[in-house]
Amino acid sequence: MKINITVATQQLDLLDEQGQLIQQYRISSAKNGTGQRNGSFCTPLGKHIIRAKIGDGQPINTVFIKRRPTGEIYTPELSQQYPKRDWILTRILWLSGCEPGFNRRGSVDTLRRYIYIHGTPDSVEMGKPGSIGCIRMRNRDLLELFGLVHAGTAVEIIA
């Protein structure tokens, strides 16, 4: 399996070993565009892998902070209580860069920037940049993807 994410079309493609399309998903990447630097709040480009899969077995809309479930389940009412939260829901696919000096190590390290593919509230628009660096997906789409990939799956993010 391989994942290709195209920022220009706000699309994630899941491919099989022969490069044949298995599934397509709409996503939302960073509102600041693409970029590698720590603190840029941009979506990093290049070759990555899924370093860790987090949240297996948790209920849909589980809220995560620092990759840990908080015990909360997202609701619009909870959102009103915490209007400034960047909601990370349901599952996390934590990405690690594979290109030293470009998206790995130093001030451009995707893993240390905590860049994920993660779930988001259903009210968040897909197909339009809006995150602070991560790749947001619909929770049901993410559940499906989470079940199809493993740690070590290749992920390439292109502009």
C-alpha positions as CSV (number, residue, x, y, z in Angstrom):
1,M,0.0,0.0,0.0
2,K,1.0,3.6,-0.6
3,I,-0.7,6.9,0.2
4,N,-0.3,9.9,-2.2
5,I,-1.6,13.3,-0.9
6,T,-2.0,16.1,-3.4
7,V,-2.4,19.5,-1.7
8,A,-3.5,21.3,-4.9
9,T,-6.6,19.0,-5.2
10,Q,-7.0,18.4,-1.5
11,Q,-7.1,14.7,-2.2
12,L,-5.6,11.5,-0.6
13,D,-5.2,8.5,-2.8
14,L,-4.7,5.0,-1.4
15,L,-2.8,2.8,-3.9
16,D,-2.1,-0.9,-3.9
17,E,1.4,-2.4,-4.4
18,Q,1.0,-2.1,-8.2
19,G,0.1,1.6,-8.0
20,Q,-3.6,0.9,-8.7
21,L,-6.1,3.2,-7.0
22,I,-8.0,1.5,-4.1
23,Q,-9.8,4.6,-2.7
24,Q,-9.8,8.4,-2.8
25,Y,-10.6,10.7,0.0
26,R,-11.1,14.5,0.3
27,I,-8.8,16.1,2.8
28,S,-8.0,19.5,4.3
29,S,-4.3,20.5,4.5
30,A,-2.7,23.6,6.1
31,K,-4.3,27.0,5.6
32,N,-0.7,28.4,5.5
33,G,0.2,26.2,2.5
34,T,3.1,23.9,2.2
35,G,6.5,24.1,3.9
36,Q,8.9,22.1,6.0
37,R,10.0,24.5,8.8
38,N,9.1,23.9,12.4
39,G,6.7,26.6,13.5
40,S,5.5,27.4,10.0
41,F,2.1,25.7,10.5
42,C,2.4,24.4,6.9
43,T,1.9,20.9,5.5
44,P,5.3,19.3,4.8
45,L,6.0,17.9,1.3
46,G,8.0,14.9,0.3
47,K,8.3,11.2,1.2
48,H,7.1,10.1,4.6
49,I,6.0,6.9,6.4
50,I,3.3,6.3,8.9
51,R,5.4,6.1,12.0
52,A,2.6,5.2,14.4
53,K,-1.1,4.3,14.3
54,I,-2.8,5.7,17.4
55,G,-6.4,5.2,18.7
56,D,-7.3,1.7,17.6
57,G,-10.5,0.7,19.4
58,Q,-11.4,4.1,20.5
59,P,-15.0,5.3,19.7
60,I,-15.6,7.6,16.7
61,N,-15.1,11.3,17.7
62,T,-12.7,10.5,20.5
63,V,-10.8,13.6,21.4
64,F,-7.0,13.4,21.5
65,I,-4.6,15.8,23.0
66,K,-0.8,15.1,22.7
67,R,-1.8,11.7,21.1
68,R,-3.7,10.6,24.1
69,P,-7.5,10.2,24.4
70,T,-8.9,12.8,26.8
71,G,-11.9,10.7,27.7
72,E,-14.1,13.2,25.8
73,I,-16.2,12.5,22.8
74,Y,-16.5,15.5,20.4
75,T,-19.9,17.2,20.3
76,P,-20.9,20.7,19.1
77,E,-21.5,21.6,22.7
78,L,-17.9,20.6,23.6
79,S,-16.7,22.7,20.7
80,Q,-18.5,25.7,22.2
81,Q,-16.8,25.1,25.5
82,Y,-13.3,25.1,23.9
83,P,-13.6,27.3,20.8
84,K,-9.8,27.6,20.3
85,R,-9.0,23.9,20.3
86,D,-7.5,22.3,17.1
87,W,-9.7,19.2,17.2
88,I,-7.9,15.9,16.7
89,L,-10.5,13.1,16.6
90,T,-11.1,9.4,16.2
91,R,-7.6,8.2,15.0
92,I,-4.1,9.5,14.4
93,L,-1.6,8.4,11.7
94,W,1.6,10.0,12.8
95,L,3.9,10.9,9.9
96,S,7.8,10.7,9.9
97,G,9.8,12.3,7.1
98,C,12.2,10.1,5.1
99,E,14.4,12.8,3.4
100,P,17.2,14.1,5.7
101,G,17.6,17.9,5.5
102,F,14.2,18.2,3.7
103,N,11.6,16.7,6.0
104,R,13.7,14.8,8.5
105,R,16.0,16.0,11.3
106,G,16.8,19.5,12.4
107,S,14.3,22.3,11.9
108,V,12.4,20.5,9.2
109,D,11.5,17.2,11.0
110,T,7.9,16.1,10.3
111,L,7.8,13.7,13.2
112,R,9.0,16.4,15.7
113,R,6.5,18.8,14.2
114,Y,3.7,16.3,15.2
115,I,2.2,16.2,11.7
116,Y,-0.6,13.7,11.5
117,I,-3.4,12.4,9.3
118,H,-6.3,12.7,11.7
119,G,-10.1,13.0,12.1
120,T,-11.9,16.3,12.4
121,P,-15.4,17.5,13.3
122,D,-18.0,16.8,10.6
123,S,-18.6,20.6,10.4
124,V,-15.1,21.2,9.0
125,E,-15.1,21.7,5.3
126,M,-13.1,19.1,3.2
127,G,-11.5,20.0,-0.1
128,K,-10.2,23.4,1.3
129,P,-7.0,24.1,3.3
130,G,-7.8,24.8,6.9
131,S,-5.5,22.9,9.3
132,I,-2.3,24.1,11.1
133,G,-0.1,21.6,9.3
134,C,-1.8,18.2,9.5
135,I,-4.0,16.4,7.1
136,R,-7.6,16.4,8.2
137,M,-10.1,13.7,7.1
138,R,-13.7,12.9,7.8
139,N,-13.8,10.5,10.7
140,R,-15.6,7.7,8.8
141,D,-13.0,8.0,6.0
142,L,-10.2,7.9,8.5
143,L,-11.6,4.8,10.2
144,E,-11.6,3.1,6.8
145,L,-8.1,4.2,5.9
146,F,-6.8,3.3,9.4
147,G,-8.0,-0.3,8.9
148,L,-6.2,-0.6,5.5
149,V,-2.7,0.8,6.3
150,H,0.0,-0.2,8.8
151,A,2.9,1.5,10.5
152,G,5.6,1.8,7.8
153,T,3.2,2.6,4.9
154,A,4.7,5.1,2.5
155,V,3.1,8.5,2.3
156,E,4.1,11.0,-0.3
157,I,2.8,14.6,-0.1
158,I,3.0,16.7,-3.2
159,A,2.0,20.3,-3.9
